[in-house]
Structures are given as C-alpha cells and as structure tokens.
Amino acid sequence: MTTGTESATVLPDPAAIFASALSLRQACQKRIVGEEKLNLSECYNGMDQFMRELMRVANQFEAWACLHVDFNELDHVWPYLLEDRFGETCLAVLLPTALAQFDDSDCLRVAMRLRLPIILDDKLPVPVEVVALNPVPGSSFREFKIQTVRDAIEDSDPNPYSADDEPFDEEFGRPYFGLYGVGDDGKLEHIADRRTYSEALRLAQKLAPGVAFPTTPTFVSAPPPITGKD
C-alpha cells in the first residue's frame, strides 16, 4: 500500500498482493489435507488456473482495500497482517473450490472478519457504532450513541447491525442509523433514526452542540495479535 505524493490516492501494494495470494494458497492446501474428494487441480482444470484465481482474488481485495480501508488506523504492517490472516479468513467466507466466485461483496465480508478500519460509505453496508460524551450539563443523558440498525423483513423489527453480522443478509433491509441517548444507568433511549450517518450526526449536534462524534467514522475493532511476526 503506497500513497501518491500529489494526491490522497492509495495505490495497490505488490507485497500485500503477494502476501494475500500466499496466505490463501497455504490455507487452501491446509484445508484439503485429508479431503480425498477435494482435488484443486481438478476443480480448476489444472494448477495454473488455480494460481490465476489466487492472484485474481489477491488483486481484487487489494484494489478494494485501497478504496475502502483507512490504512492510517492499522496497528500492523499491512502485508504481514494479510500473510498471517487473509487465507483462513477468506476460506471462512467461501470454499477453496469457489475462488472464481469471489467478488466485491466478499471483499467486505473478509474485511469485516479481519476487523479492518473500513471507511464509512453510503454505498456499502458498513456497520458503525460510535459513542460520544454529552457536553450539555444537567442533561438526563451522559452520552449519545449512533449505531447502524436494520429492520427484519418478516416483522419490520429493528435490529442492531454489528461487526459479526452478515452484511448482505436477505432477511434484513437496508441499514440506517439510530441515534440514542445513554443514561447514567447505561440504558439506551431511542431518539430518532436517520438514513445516513451525516444526518444522524447533524441531529446529535443540534441536540447537544459540541458533541464530539467523528465526522467520518470507520468500522474498526482491535484484531488479535499477529503470530510469528516481529
């Protein structure tokens, strides 16, 4: 991952692409051990095509990450993180025989499972949960919370949309943003819902001038430590 000197454009990193492909190859080979009916060469009409799919997946994920990940918030070296985790995480999303099906929706699934700092984008179902202290003295709320919510298709009940949820679950509608007040007892009181984060942010700022919500939040949760890297 490199940044151009004249713009904020993040360019794909060949080292990261190689690390992803290597990690995925090792994960696939590990998965087929003991699986007599699983032959990668047969599944891909030869190992050359298997290698092409590995590189395609690695290139696609790196290109997607350059558009949607805030690399400044990473705690680890990007290629090392991918080498350590990408393969197994990718195979948690799809089978080793289905790499040809990998697409941008899978990029989001993998990024969420890796707990990467995904930049909030109205075009992506990115779960967000941010809390800010209430600067207004004497208020019944000590904090405010903005959280992504989805309505169940079957009964229209609202459900929090969080890091462990499937982003493209057909049982739920499009995510939106709920604004909540947090009392001294920690209980939430629903204030309002808004279609976008910016709309929820403006409402919070109107209710509590000076409330310190981030202007552009990211989906982020601390990943486990990388193994075997200094």
Backbone as numpy.savetxt, mean C-alpha at the origin, in Angstrom:
# Nx Ny Nz CAx CAy CAz Cx Cy Cz
16.12 3.28 -7.35 15.28 4.46 -7.35 16.16 5.70 -7.35
16.12 6.48 -8.43 16.91 7.70 -8.53 16.00 8.86 -8.86
16.41 10.04 -8.43 15.61 11.23 -8.65 16.33 12.17 -9.60
15.62 12.67 -10.61 16.21 13.60 -11.54 16.53 14.91 -10.86
17.58 15.59 -11.31 18.01 16.82 -10.66 17.12 18.00 -11.02
16.43 17.93 -12.14 15.64 19.06 -12.57 14.15 18.88 -12.32
13.74 17.74 -11.77 12.33 17.53 -11.49 12.20 16.56 -10.34
10.95 16.39 -9.87 10.69 15.48 -8.77 10.38 14.08 -9.28
10.58 13.84 -10.55 10.28 12.54 -11.12 11.23 11.49 -10.57
10.66 10.39 -10.10 11.46 9.29 -9.59 11.60 8.26 -10.69
12.82 7.90 -11.01 13.09 6.98 -12.11 13.34 5.57 -11.58
12.97 4.55 -12.36 13.20 3.17 -11.93 14.67 2.89 -11.65
14.90 2.10 -10.63 16.26 1.74 -10.20 16.57 0.33 -10.69
17.55 0.16 -11.58 17.90 -1.19 -12.07 18.23 -2.16 -10.95
18.87 -1.67 -9.89 19.21 -2.55 -8.77 17.95 -3.06 -8.07
16.94 -2.19 -7.96 15.68 -2.59 -7.34 14.95 -3.60 -8.21
14.98 -3.39 -9.53 14.33 -4.33 -10.45 14.99 -5.71 -10.35
16.31 -5.73 -10.35 17.03 -7.00 -10.22 16.72 -7.68 -8.90
16.66 -6.88 -7.82 16.39 -7.45 -6.50 14.99 -8.06 -6.45
14.02 -7.40 -7.06 12.65 -7.94 -7.08 12.59 -9.23 -7.86
13.22 -9.25 -9.05 13.20 -10.44 -9.88 13.89 -11.61 -9.18
15.03 -11.34 -8.56 15.77 -12.38 -7.83 14.94 -12.93 -6.68
14.33 -12.02 -5.92 13.52 -12.43 -4.78 12.34 -13.27 -5.23
11.70 -12.86 -6.31 10.55 -13.61 -6.81 10.96 -14.98 -7.35
12.09 -15.03 -8.03 12.57 -16.32 -8.53 12.85 -17.28 -7.39
13.52 -16.80 -6.36 13.84 -17.65 -5.21 12.57 -18.11 -4.50
11.60 -17.22 -4.40 10.34 -17.58 -3.75 9.58 -18.64 -4.55
9.58 -18.50 -5.88 8.92 -19.48 -6.73 9.59 -20.85 -6.62
10.91 -20.85 -6.65 11.64 -22.11 -6.56 11.42 -22.77 -5.20
11.35 -21.97 -4.16 11.10 -22.50 -2.82 9.69 -23.10 -2.74
8.74 -22.42 -3.41 7.35 -22.86 -3.35 7.14 -24.21 -4.03
7.88 -24.48 -5.09 7.64 -25.71 -5.85 8.36 -26.92 -5.27
9.21 -26.72 -4.26 9.89 -27.85 -3.63 8.85 -28.77 -3.01
8.87 -30.03 -3.40 7.91 -30.99 -2.88 6.59 -31.00 -3.62
6.41 -30.05 -4.57 5.20 -30.02 -5.38 5.46 -30.73 -6.70
5.20 -32.02 -6.75 5.54 -32.80 -7.93 4.75 -32.37 -9.17
3.54 -31.86 -8.96 2.69 -31.50 -10.08 2.97 -30.07 -10.58
3.87 -29.37 -9.89 4.14 -27.98 -10.25 5.49 -27.90 -10.95
5.45 -27.65 -12.24 6.66 -27.56 -13.06 6.65 -26.20 -13.75
7.53 -25.32 -13.32 7.53 -23.96 -13.86 7.86 -23.94 -15.34
8.74 -24.81 -15.78 9.10 -24.87 -17.19 7.88 -25.21 -18.04
7.08 -26.16 -17.58 5.87 -26.52 -18.32 4.82 -25.42 -18.26
4.70 -24.79 -17.09 3.70 -23.73 -16.92 3.95 -22.55 -17.85
5.23 -22.27 -18.12 5.59 -21.10 -18.91 6.17 -21.46 -20.28
5.97 -22.71 -20.69 6.49 -23.16 -21.98 7.99 -22.92 -22.10
8.69 -23.22 -21.02 10.13 -23.06 -21.00 10.58 -22.07 -19.95
11.78 -22.25 -19.44 12.31 -21.37 -18.39 12.63 -19.98 -18.91
12.88 -19.86 -20.20 13.14 -18.52 -20.76 11.93 -17.63 -20.57
10.72 -18.17 -20.80 9.51 -17.37 -20.63 9.26 -17.08 -19.15
9.59 -18.02 -18.30 9.48 -17.79 -16.86 10.36 -16.61 -16.44
11.58 -16.58 -16.95 12.49 -15.48 -16.61 11.96 -14.16 -17.15
11.35 -14.20 -18.34 10.76 -12.97 -18.90 9.63 -12.45 -18.00
8.83 -13.36 -17.48 7.74 -12.94 -16.60 8.28 -12.38 -15.29
9.34 -12.99 -14.77 9.97 -12.43 -13.57 10.39 -10.99 -13.79
11.04 -10.74 -14.91 11.52 -9.39 -15.21 10.36 -8.43 -15.48
9.32 -8.94 -16.13 8.15 -8.08 -16.40 7.49 -7.64 -15.10
7.30 -8.59 -14.18 6.70 -8.27 -12.89 7.58 -7.27 -12.13
8.88 -7.52 -12.11 9.80 -6.63 -11.39 9.79 -5.23 -11.99
9.81 -5.13 -13.31 9.77 -3.83 -13.97 8.45 -3.11 -13.71
7.35 -3.84 -13.77 6.05 -3.21 -13.56 5.91 -2.69 -12.14
6.35 -3.49 -11.17 6.23 -3.03 -9.79 7.12 -1.83 -9.53
8.32 -1.83 -10.07 9.22 -0.69 -9.87 8.65 0.57 -10.50
8.09 0.46 -11.70 7.48 1.62 -12.36 6.30 2.13 -11.55
5.48 1.22 -11.04 4.33 1.60 -10.21 4.80 2.29 -8.93
5.81 1.73 -8.29 6.32 2.30 -7.04 6.87 3.70 -7.25
7.51 3.93 -8.38 8.06 5.27 -8.65 6.96 6.32 -8.73
5.76 5.92 -9.06 4.63 6.85 -9.15 3.87 6.98 -7.83
3.90 5.94 -7.00 2.96 5.89 -5.88 3.59 5.73 -4.51
4.90 5.56 -4.41 5.55 5.36 -3.11 6.39 6.59 -2.76
6.28 7.03 -1.51 7.10 8.14 -1.02 8.40 7.54 -0.46
9.44 7.51 -1.29 10.69 6.87 -0.91 11.38 7.60 0.25
11.04 8.87 0.45 11.66 9.61 1.56 11.24 9.08 2.92
10.12 8.34 2.96 9.64 7.81 4.23 10.12 6.39 4.51
10.88 5.81 3.59 11.40 4.45 3.80 12.51 4.45 4.85
12.50 3.43 5.68 13.54 3.28 6.70 14.66 2.36 6.25
14.51 1.72 5.09 15.47 0.73 4.62 15.90 1.05 3.19
17.04 0.51 2.81 17.51 0.66 1.44 16.55 -0.10 0.52
16.05 0.58 -0.48 14.98 0.05 -1.33 15.32 -1.31 -1.96
16.45 -1.48 -2.64 16.74 -2.80 -3.22 16.86 -3.91 -2.16
17.43 -3.61 -1.00 17.55 -4.60 0.05 16.17 -5.03 0.56
15.29 -4.05 0.73 13.93 -4.35 1.19 13.23 -5.29 0.20
13.38 -5.00 -1.11 12.74 -5.83 -2.12 13.34 -7.23 -2.17
14.65 -7.32 -2.10 15.29 -8.63 -2.13 14.84 -9.49 -0.95
14.63 -8.85 0.19 14.28 -9.57 1.40 12.82 -10.00 1.42
11.91 -9.18 0.81 10.48 -9.41 1.03 9.62 -9.52 -0.20
10.08 -9.03 -1.34 9.16 -8.93 -2.49 8.63 -10.27 -2.94
9.49 -11.27 -3.07 9.08 -12.55 -3.63 7.97 -13.21 -2.84
8.19 -13.42 -1.55 7.19 -14.09 -0.72 5.91 -13.26 -0.66
6.05 -11.93 -0.61 4.86 -11.08 -0.57 4.07 -11.18 -1.86
4.77 -11.23 -2.97 4.11 -11.35 -4.26 3.35 -12.67 -4.36
3.93 -13.74 -3.86 3.28 -15.05 -3.92 2.15 -15.18 -2.90
2.03 -14.23 -2.00 0.85 -14.18 -1.13 -0.34 -13.59 -1.87
-0.06 -12.96 -3.00 -1.10 -12.31 -3.81 -1.53 -13.20 -4.98
-0.57 -13.90 -5.60 -0.90 -14.79 -6.72 0.03 -15.98 -6.74
-0.38 -17.02 -7.46 0.39 -18.26 -7.50 1.63 -18.12 -8.37
2.65 -18.94 -8.13 3.86 -18.88 -8.96 3.58 -19.24 -10.42
2.47 -19.92 -10.68 2.10 -20.27 -12.06 1.29 -19.17 -12.74
1.01 -18.07 -12.03 0.12 -17.03 -12.56 0.80 -15.68 -12.69
2.12 -15.67 -12.85 2.83 -14.39 -12.94 2.38 -13.56 -14.14
1.91 -14.20 -15.19 1.46 -13.48 -16.37 0.23 -12.63 -16.08
-0.46 -12.91 -14.98 -1.66 -12.16 -14.62 -1.36 -10.94 -13.76
-0.11 -10.79 -13.35 0.26 -9.67 -12.47 0.00 -8.35 -13.16
-0.73 -7.44 -12.47 -1.05 -6.13 -13.06 -0.96 -5.05 -12.00
-1.41 -3.84 -12.33 -1.28 -2.71 -11.40 -2.07 -2.91 -10.11
-3.19 -3.61 -10.19 -3.95 -3.86 -8.96 -3.14 -4.74 -8.01
-2.37 -5.67 -8.57 -1.49 -6.50 -7.73 -0.34 -5.68 -7.16
0.10 -4.67 -7.90 1.14 -3.78 -7.36 0.67 -3.13 -6.07
-0.59 -2.68 -6.06 -1.13 -2.07 -4.84 -1.24 -3.11 -3.73
-1.71 -4.30 -4.07 -1.83 -5.35 -3.05 -0.47 -5.66 -2.43
0.55 -5.79 -3.26 1.89 -6.11 -2.76 2.42 -4.95 -1.91
2.24 -3.73 -2.40 2.73 -2.55 -1.66 2.08 -2.44 -0.29
0.80 -2.75 -0.21 0.11 -2.71 1.09 0.63 -3.79 2.02
0.87 -4.99 1.48 1.39 -6.07 2.32 2.82 -5.78 2.78
3.57 -5.04 1.96 4.92 -4.63 2.34 4.91 -3.45 3.30
3.74 -2.88 3.53 3.58 -1.70 4.38 4.44 -0.54 3.88
4.40 -0.31 2.57 5.14 0.80 1.98 4.38 2.10 2.17
5.09 3.23 2.22 4.42 4.53 2.34 3.80 4.94 1.00
2.61 4.46 0.73 1.91 4.75 -0.52 1.30 6.13 -0.44
1.54 6.93 -1.46 1.01 8.29 -1.50 -0.48 8.24 -1.77
-1.25 8.99 -1.01 -2.70 9.02 -1.20 -3.03 9.54 -2.60
-3.92 8.82 -3.28 -4.30 9.14 -4.64 -5.78 8.84 -4.79
-6.56 9.83 -5.25 -8.00 9.63 -5.38 -8.35 8.52 -6.36
-7.39 8.16 -7.23 -7.65 7.12 -8.22 -7.33 5.72 -7.70
-6.70 5.65 -6.52 -6.34 4.37 -5.93 -7.07 4.19 -4.60
-7.54 2.97 -4.32 -8.18 2.72 -3.02 -7.13 2.52 -1.93
-6.51 3.61 -1.52 -5.44 3.57 -0.52 -6.04 3.81 0.86
-5.88 2.87 1.79 -6.41 3.10 3.14 -5.56 4.08 3.92
-6.23 4.99 4.61 -5.53 6.02 5.38 -6.20 6.16 6.74
-5.39 6.33 7.77 -5.89 6.62 9.10 -4.93 7.60 9.77
-5.38 8.82 9.98 -4.52 9.84 10.58 -5.27 10.48 11.76
-4.51 10.81 12.80 -5.06 11.39 14.02 -4.29 12.67 14.33
-5.01 13.70 14.77 -4.37 14.96 15.13 -5.00 15.51 16.41
-4.17 16.12 17.23 -4.66 16.73 18.47 -5.60 17.89 18.15
-6.60 18.05 18.98 -7.54 19.16 18.83 -6.95 20.39 19.50
-6.65 21.45 18.72 -6.04 22.64 19.32 -7.04 23.56 20.02
-8.32 23.25 19.93 -9.35 24.12 20.51 -9.53 23.79 21.99
-9.26 24.73 22.89 -9.40 24.44 24.33 -10.87 24.29 24.72
-11.10 23.43 25.72 -12.45 23.26 26.24 -13.35 22.40 25.39
-12.82 21.80 24.35 -13.63 20.97 23.47 -13.87 19.60 24.10
-14.95 18.96 23.70 -15.24 17.62 24.18 -14.39 16.57 23.47
-13.70 16.99 22.41 -12.81 16.08 21.68 -11.36 16.43 21.96
-10.59 15.42 22.34 -9.16 15.66 22.55 -8.39 15.53 21.24
-8.95 14.75 20.29 -8.32 14.52 19.00 -9.39 14.43 17.92
-8.91 14.53 16.68 -9.75 14.25 15.51 -9.08 13.13 14.71
-9.90 12.33 14.05 -9.40 11.24 13.21 -10.06 11.31 11.84
-9.24 11.11 10.80 -9.75 10.92 9.45 -9.38 9.50 9.03
-10.38 8.73 8.61 -10.15 7.32 8.30 -10.94 6.93 7.04
-10.33 6.09 6.22 -11.05 5.57 5.06 -12.11 4.56 5.52
-13.25 4.63 4.84 -14.41 3.80 5.17 -15.00 3.26 3.87
-15.59 2.06 3.93 -16.29 1.50 2.78 -17.64 0.96 3.25
-18.65 1.11 2.40 -19.96 0.56 2.71 -20.09 -0.84 2.12
-20.63 -1.77 2.91 -20.89 -3.11 2.42 -22.00 -3.06 1.37
-21.81 -3.75 0.27 -22.81 -3.75 -0.80 -24.11 -4.36 -0.33
-24.04 -5.41 0.48 -25.23 -6.14 0.88 -26.17 -5.33 1.76
-25.62 -4.63 2.76 -26.49 -3.93 3.71 -26.15 -2.46 3.88
-25.18 -1.95 3.11 -24.77 -0.53 3.14 -24.17 -0.11 4.47
-23.81 -1.07 5.33 -23.18 -0.71 6.60 -21.76 -0.22 6.35
-21.38 0.88 7.00 -20.00 1.38 6.85 -19.00 0.51 7.61
-17.86 0.27 6.98 -16.80 -0.53 7.59 -15.47 0.19 7.41
-14.67 0.28 8.47 -13.33 0.86 8.30 -12.54 0.09 7.26
-11.83 0.80 6.43 -10.98 0.18 5.40 -9.54 0.37 5.83
-8.87 -0.73 6.15 -7.54 -0.64 6.77 -6.51 -1.42 5.99
-5.30 -1.47 6.53 -4.14 -2.03 5.85 -4.30 -3.51 5.52
-5.04 -4.24 6.31 -5.15 -5.68 6.12 -6.32 -6.09 5.23
-7.03 -5.14 4.69 -8.19 -5.43 3.84 -7.80 -5.56 2.37
-8.61 -6.31 1.62 -8.44 -6.43 0.18 -8.90 -5.14 -0.49
-8.01 -4.45 -1.21 -8.38 -3.14 -1.77 -9.45 -3.18 -2.85
-9.62 -4.32 -3.51 -10.58 -4.42 -4.60 -11.68 -5.44 -4.27
-12.08 -5.48 -3.01 -13.11 -6.40 -2.56 -14.46 -6.00 -3.16
-15.05 -6.90 -3.95 -16.31 -6.60 -4.64 -17.50 -6.55 -3.69
-17.31 -6.95 -2.43 -18.40 -6.88 -1.46 -18.54 -5.49 -0.85
-17.64 -4.58 -1.22 -17.68 -3.23 -0.67 -17.66 -2.20 -1.79
-18.21 -1.03 -1.48 -18.22 0.05 -2.44 -16.92 0.84 -2.41
-16.93 1.96 -3.10 -15.76 2.82 -3.20 -15.40 3.43 -1.84
-14.13 3.45 -1.47 -13.75 4.05 -0.19 -14.03 5.56 -0.17
-14.37 6.04 1.02 -14.53 7.47 1.26 -13.91 7.78 2.62
-14.03 9.00 3.08 -13.28 9.42 4.27 -14.24 9.90 5.36
-14.13 9.26 6.51 -14.93 9.65 7.66 -14.12 10.52 8.61
-14.77 11.58 9.11 -14.15 12.45 10.12 -14.79 12.13 11.47
-13.93 11.90 12.46 -14.40 11.50 13.78 -13.76 12.38 14.85
-14.51 12.60 15.91 -13.95 13.20 17.11 -13.62 12.11 18.11
-12.50 12.27 18.82 -12.06 11.28 19.80 -12.17 11.91 21.18
-13.01 11.32 22.04 -13.20 11.84 23.38 -12.08 11.45 24.31
-12.14 11.97 25.53 -11.12 11.65 26.52 -11.09 10.17 26.87
-12.22 9.50 26.66 -12.29 8.07 26.95 -11.84 7.22 25.77
-11.42 7.88 24.67 -10.96 7.16 23.49 -12.06 6.75 22.53
-13.31 7.01 22.89 -14.41 6.63 22.02 -14.56 7.60 20.86
-14.94 7.03 19.71 -15.11 7.84 18.50 -16.53 8.33 18.36
-16.66 9.56 17.91 -17.98 10.12 17.57 -17.93 10.57 16.11
-18.79 9.97 15.30 -18.81 10.30 13.88 -19.31 11.73 13.68
-18.56 12.48 12.89 -18.92 13.87 12.60 -19.52 13.99 11.20
-18.80 13.50 10.20 -19.28 13.62 8.82 -18.44 12.73 7.92
-18.95 12.49 6.72 -18.22 11.76 5.69 -17.98 12.67 4.50
-16.84 12.47 3.84 -16.52 13.25 2.65 -15.95 12.31 1.58
-16.12 12.68 0.33 -15.69 11.83 -0.78 -14.18 11.74 -0.87
-13.47 12.84 -0.58 -12.02 12.87 -0.69 -11.39 13.28 0.64
-10.10 12.97 0.75 -9.37 13.36 1.96 -9.31 14.88 2.10
-9.08 15.57 0.99 -8.97 17.03 1.05 -10.26 17.68 1.56
-11.40 17.09 1.19 -12.67 17.62 1.68 -12.82 17.38 3.18
-12.42 16.20 3.64 -12.47 15.90 5.08 -11.49 16.80 5.84
-10.33 17.05 5.25 -9.35 17.92 5.87 -9.88 19.35 6.02
-10.51 19.87 4.97 -11.06 21.23 5.04 -12.13 21.33 6.12
-12.95 20.31 6.26 -13.97 20.33 7.30 -13.34 20.33 8.68
-12.32 19.50 8.87 -11.63 19.45 10.17 -10.99 20.79 10.50
-10.40 21.43 9.50 -9.77 22.74 9.71 -10.80 23.82 10.02
-11.99 23.67 9.48 -13.07 24.62 9.76 -13.58 24.45 11.19
-13.70 23.19 11.62 -14.19 22.91 12.97 -13.15 23.23 14.03
-11.87 23.01 13.70 -10.79 23.21 14.66 -9.62 23.89 13.97
-9.68 25.21 13.81 -8.60 25.92 13.13 -7.24 25.62 13.76
-6.30 25.26 12.91 -4.97 24.94 13.39 -4.74 23.46 13.62
-5.74 22.63 13.41 -5.55 21.19 13.58 -4.49 20.70 12.60
-3.56 19.90 13.09 -2.34 19.59 12.32 -2.44 18.24 11.61
-3.42 18.09 10.74 -3.45 16.92 9.86 -2.48 17.13 8.71
-1.87 16.06 8.20 -1.00 16.21 7.02 -1.82 16.60 5.80
-1.23 17.43 4.96 -1.92 17.83 3.73 -2.02 16.66 2.76
-0.95 15.88 2.66 -0.92 14.70 1.78 -0.43 13.51 2.59
-1.33 12.74 3.18 -0.91 11.60 3.99 -0.47 10.42 3.13
0.21 9.49 3.76 0.59 8.25 3.08 0.07 7.07 3.89
-0.18 5.98 3.18 -0.45 4.71 3.84 0.90 4.17 4.28
1.07 4.04 5.58 2.37 3.55 6.06 2.19 2.87 7.41
2.87 1.75 7.58 2.92 1.06 8.85 4.28 0.42 8.94
4.94 0.52 10.07 6.32 0.08 10.19 6.46 -1.40 9.84
7.28 -1.73 8.85 7.50 -3.14 8.49 8.45 -3.81 9.48
8.47 -5.14 9.51 9.42 -5.84 10.39 10.84 -5.59 9.92
11.82 -5.79 10.79 13.21 -5.54 10.40 13.65 -6.47 9.26
14.52 -5.96 8.40 15.07 -6.76 7.31 16.04 -7.78 7.89
15.98 -9.01 7.39 16.87 -10.06 7.88 18.10 -10.16 7.00
19.23 -10.36 7.62 20.44 -10.67 6.88 21.07 -9.50 6.17
20.68 -8.26 6.51 21.27 -7.07 5.87 21.82 -6.16 6.95
22.98 -5.58 6.69 23.58 -4.64 7.64 23.08 -3.25 7.35
